[in-house]
Amino acid sequence: MKTDDAWMEAIRSAAKAVQLELGAGWPAEVYEEALAHELTAAGFEVARGVAVPVMYRGRTLPAGLRVPLVVGGRIPVVLEEAPGAGFRGEAFRRVLVEGGWAAGVLVGFGRAPGVDSVTRVDRDVGNGGRKGPRMDTRKGAERLTGQPPRR
């Protein structure tokens, strides 16, 4: 059984392969399809368009959220066409909490090839052990390379 770190590294490698092959400028759906193909070819189970229910005053909102890819039922992957677009920080942590995941991956395909655009986001970073989202700008999302995010 692979560890979460091994899964995260496999997602990172697959995303880099897609980025190098396609380059920048495609709609997110193209990258999503290519990344799902890479991960499936590597032997991972990939679910697409996974619904995450959003509760409001005791009822589930029909809009909810959609996570583009979930690898092995345990690691959600959200794609960005451009840096800073889509889910970031607390918003992605909220998705992790609502979906019941401990960590997820943000992949930014709008960057130049070779730029590390894969970021691991942990649900409980900076929460003092509490469950639930809260952004801690000192720790933030840890890059898969083990380095703190660039400031």
C-alpha positions in Angstrom: 0.0 0.0 0.0 1.4 3.4 -1.0 1.7 6.2 1.5 0.0 9.5 0.9 3.5 11.0 0.2 4.0 8.4 -2.6 0.6 9.2 -4.0 1.3 12.9 -3.9 4.6 12.4 -5.7 2.8 10.3 -8.4 0.3 13.1 -8.9 3.1 15.6 -9.1 4.9 13.6 -11.7 1.8 13.0 -13.8 1.0 16.8 -13.7 4.5 17.7 -14.8 4.3 15.2 -17.7 1.0 16.8 -18.8 2.4 20.3 -18.5 5.5 19.5 -20.5 3.4 17.7 -23.2 0.6 20.3 -23.6 2.2 23.5 -22.4 0.1 26.5 -21.3 -3.1 28.0 -22.7 -5.6 25.1 -22.8 -8.9 25.1 -21.0 -8.9 23.2 -17.7 -11.0 20.4 -19.2 -8.1 19.5 -21.5 -5.6 19.3 -18.6 -8.2 17.3 -16.6 -8.6 14.7 -19.3 -4.9 14.4 -19.8 -4.1 14.2 -16.1 -6.8 11.6 -15.6 -5.3 9.6 -18.5 -1.7 9.8 -17.0 -2.9 8.7 -13.5 -5.0 5.9 -14.9 -2.0 4.7 -17.0 0.1 4.7 -13.8 -2.4 2.3 -12.2 -4.4 4.7 -10.1 -8.2 4.7 -9.8 -9.4 8.2 -10.8 -12.9 9.5 -10.2 -14.0 12.6 -12.2 -16.4 15.3 -11.3 -16.9 14.2 -7.7 -19.7 16.1 -6.0 -19.1 17.6 -2.6 -22.3 18.5 -0.8 -22.6 21.9 0.9 -24.8 22.1 3.9 -26.8 25.2 4.7 -29.2 25.4 7.6 -29.8 21.7 7.7 -30.2 21.2 3.9 -27.9 20.3 1.1 -27.5 23.1 -1.4 -28.2 21.9 -5.0 -25.2 23.8 -6.4 -22.7 22.1 -4.1 -19.1 21.8 -5.3 -17.4 19.7 -8.0 -13.9 18.4 -7.5 -12.4 17.6 -11.0 -10.4 14.5 -9.9 -10.1 12.3 -6.9 -7.3 9.8 -6.9 -7.8 6.5 -5.2 -10.9 7.9 -3.3 -8.5 9.8 -1.0 -6.7 12.7 -2.7 -8.8 15.4 -4.5 -7.0 17.3 -7.3 -8.1 20.7 -8.3 -6.9 22.3 -11.5 -6.2 26.0 -12.2 -5.8 27.4 -15.7 -3.9 30.5 -14.4 -2.0 31.2 -11.2 -4.3 32.3 -8.4 -7.5 31.3 -10.2 -10.0 28.9 -8.6 -9.6 27.4 -5.1 -6.9 28.8 -2.8 -6.0 28.5 0.9 -9.1 28.5 3.0 -11.5 27.8 0.1 -9.7 24.6 -0.7 -9.4 23.6 2.9 -13.2 24.0 3.1 -13.5 21.5 0.2 -11.2 19.1 2.1 -13.3 19.4 5.2 -16.7 19.0 3.5 -15.4 16.0 1.4 -13.8 14.3 4.4 -10.2 14.4 2.9 -7.0 15.0 5.0 -5.1 16.6 2.1 -5.4 17.5 -1.6 -3.5 18.8 -4.5 -3.7 22.1 -6.4 -2.3 22.0 -9.9 -1.7 25.2 -11.8 -1.4 24.6 -15.6 -1.2 28.2 -16.6 2.5 28.5 -15.7 5.5 28.1 -17.9 6.7 24.5 -18.3 9.4 23.7 -15.6 7.8 25.9 -13.0 6.7 23.9 -10.0 3.0 24.4 -10.1 1.9 21.5 -7.9 1.0 22.3 -4.3 -0.1 20.0 -1.5 -2.8 21.5 0.8 -3.4 19.9 4.2 -6.8 20.3 5.8 -5.5 20.9 9.4 -2.3 23.0 8.9 -2.2 25.8 11.3 -5.4 24.8 13.2 -3.8 24.0 16.5 -5.1 20.4 16.1 -8.7 21.5 15.5 -10.6 20.1 12.6 -11.8 22.5 9.9 -10.3 25.1 7.6 -8.2 28.0 8.7 -5.4 29.6 6.7 -2.1 30.0 8.5 -0.1 32.3 6.2 3.2 31.4 8.0 2.8 27.7 7.1 0.2 27.7 4.3 0.2 25.0 1.7 3.4 23.0 1.7 5.0 22.4 -1.7 5.5 18.8 -2.6 9.2 19.4 -2.8 9.2 20.0 1.0 9.9 23.7 0.6 7.7 26.4 2.1 5.7 28.4 -0.5 7.4 31.3 -2.2 6.6 34.7 -0.9 
